[in-house]
Amino acid sequence: MQHVNKLRPFFENISFERDDNTMIVNFGPQHPSAHGQLRLILELQGEEVVKAVPDIGYLHRGMEKMAENMIYNEFLPTTDRMDYIAATSNNYGFALAVEQLLGIEVPRRAEVIRTMLVELNRIISHLFWLATHALDVGAMSVFLYAFREREFAMDLMEDYCGARLTHSAVRIGGVPLDLPKGWIEDLAKYIDLVVEQVSMYEGLLTENRIWKMRLENVGIISPEMAKSWGCSGITLRGSGIKWDLRKEMPYGLYPELEFDVPVSYACDSYGRYLCYMEEMRQSAKILRQLIDMYKDTNSQLMAHAPQYISAPKEQLMTQNYSLMQHFVLVTQGMRPPVGEVYVATESPKGELGYYICSDGSPYPYRIKLRAPSFWHTGILQDLLPKHQLADVVTIIGSLNIVFGEIDR
């Protein structure tokens, strides 16, 4: 009873003016189709949703406040735990923001490796989305096939950094390791495989009449709605707005890479599905170009900035000053210049932004994370009404939200 009393103020703030023939149900926070700790409070009239309130907060871990109590290098592995399906994208975005704050330039070979890992991670994330979304709608076979190809990609990630899910494969200033022997050849084989398998997935789904009945004209997000809710990534491009940060605000090596930005003007769940499928092909196209770039680069992996970045291991083992500097950086942390920076990257789910405010101490004065899933969850209150209850699962799946980056 005491627990109920504590929750009473929250429920009093949610106004449900309803007729006697409507019913309020809780979708989640334990429902498997919620894809995390999402609690949807739905008011139903028969099977039709007339009102929806997305309720988050069950997974809150105070990640931004944790960041303000960690030195910069210490926080980087924690970013893995936001969008844990695409951990390297989180690492890369944070490293890029800190590097801009420090004013250092990453060696080209390290940038090539980082971009390889990010695009491979994009394929891993999209395959996971396809598998779970198809399973939610009822396509069991696609779930098994997509997870098979995802495991092969995770094998490549494991060969590089030793981890499969939370990678910490990027460092501030570069990467910790060069690619292992034979990795490039294995990547080239995987690229051919995944392009072939994407065509197979489309053969199973794209013209499947049940798949089209469940996705077409379901979850229509108009361009105006998408912009007003701050949508990004495929949720935005699926509404006919061609906006990809890799093209519009290019960073890293993306200005040198040739790839297309898939757009759908259908604005529904089916259009977003088509964008995801084409994006996997475009990531494969990028990876092929990166393989050629890698062969033409030198072997330096970390930026040369002794006041911020530790020296290579060879110097640590032979030069006393480098060893002392390394000890200071590990125990006390780097001291970036006073200032603030906001850096946004195109993660698999949309715009992932890091705002960092530095007061010159080893700890960030303020860190704010702009995660795409947060905005794609908020849009549910406008998107779900007038849909059937069965369509709620389809719509949530098509938005590709993950709660690790929502409850920060």
Secondary structure, DSSP 4 states (H G I P E B T S, - for coil): -HHHHHHHHHHHHS-----TT-EEEEE-SS-GGG-SS-EEEEEEETTEEEEEEEE--TT---HHHHHTTS-HHHHGGGGGGSSGGGHHHHHHHHHHHHHHHHT----HHHHHHHHHHHHHHHHHHHHHHHHHHHHHHT-HHHHHHHHHHHHHHHHHHHHHHS-SSS----BTTB-SSPPPTTHHHHHHHHHHHHHHHHHHHHHHHTT-HHHHHHHTTSS---HHHHHHTT--HHHHHTTT----HHHHS--TTGGG--------SS-SHHHHHHHHHHHHHHHHHHHHHHHHHHHTS-S--B---TTTSPPPHHHHHH-HHHHHHHHHHHHT---PPSEEEEEEEEETTEEEEEEEEE-SSSS-SEEEEE-HHHHHHHTHHHHSTTSBHHHHHHHHHHHT--TTTT--
